[in-house]
Amino acid sequence: MKNRYSRRLLLLAIGPLFGQCSKAPDAAPKTDYRQEGITLMQQLKPQLTGTWDLRRVAVMRLNNVSPQISAAVTKDTVFQNFAILNLEPALTSRSTPRDPQYGEFEGILQYNGKTFPVYISLRVTSDYAQTHLGPQALFALDFNRPVGSYPPDADERFLMDLGILQGYFYLETTPGQPSMGWRGLGRSVNRIELQKR
């Protein structure tokens, strides 16, 4: 009897200790993705505005990908001094009303003596919003005109097949530096290195 009583007393004494172990730790503060996006776009707006040289475009050869076959990419390739990109904040927004958590830019891509109107809408990445590490934003380099407004010429088709126009990228910048990198997603362009003029 004394032994049972001692065990119960011991369990009552150490019970609260186990109870404390099972309590959930204080929850980490929730990330305000909207505010993180607004803050990032305010930082990026002056940094991205201007003229950029696409100094190095690295393309990975993917097997049996018809756009690459059309672009005549037969092996991993690096294009040097590929094109010029002029960016400025978009005058009109594609979202109504304009949402400051998205960075909207428009401009001109100059390639092979031709100009192509382009549009970019940046969105903060979830990793960057939480940790301020890694690629800051995700975007597509898209045409700034109605789709299907006219058939693409050979140069425009090449840029699309390569995955530059209508391709998705991660944006990687360093504040105050006149360079940035675009890391390709799912198409043949692996990385584009840009230098501001």
PESULLIN-V380201 format. One record per backbone hydrogen bond with DSSP energy under -0.5 kcal/mol. CO is the residue of the C=O (numbers start at 1). NH is the residue of the N-H. If there is no record, write none. Layout:
{{CO:NH} {CO:NH}}
//
This chain:
{{1:5} {2:6} {3:7} {4:8} {5:9} {6:10} {7:11} {8:12} {9:13} {10:14} {11:15} {12:16} {14:17} {14:18} {15:19} {16:20} {17:21} {18:22} {19:23} {20:23} {31:33} {32:36} {33:37} {34:38} {35:39} {36:40} {37:41} {38:42} {39:43} {40:44} {41:45} {42:46} {43:47} {44:48} {45:49} {50:87} {51:197} {52:54} {52:85} {53:55} {53:195} {54:82} {54:83} {55:81} {56:58} {56:193} {57:59} {57:79} {58:190} {58:191} {59:77} {62:65} {64:66} {65:68} {65:69} {66:70} {67:71} {68:73} {69:72} {72:74} {77:59} {79:57} {83:54} {84:110} {85:52} {85:87} {86:108} {87:50} {88:106} {98:100} {99:102} {101:124} {102:104} {103:105} {103:122} {104:90} {105:120} {106:88} {107:118} {108:86} {108:110} {109:111} {109:116} {110:84} {111:114} {114:111} {116:109} {117:144} {118:107} {119:142} {120:105} {122:103} {123:138} {125:129} {126:130} {127:131} {127:132} {127:133} {128:132} {136:125} {137:171} {138:123} {139:169} {140:142} {141:166} {141:167} {142:119} {146:149} {153:157} {154:158} {155:159} {156:160} {157:161} {158:162} {159:163} {159:164} {159:165} {162:189} {164:167} {167:141} {168:185} {169:139} {170:183} {171:136} {171:137} {172:181} {174:177} {178:196} {179:174} {180:194} {181:172} {182:184} {182:192} {183:170} {184:186} {185:168} {188:60} {188:190} {190:184} {191:58} {192:182} {192:194} {193:55} {193:56} {194:180} {195:53}}
//
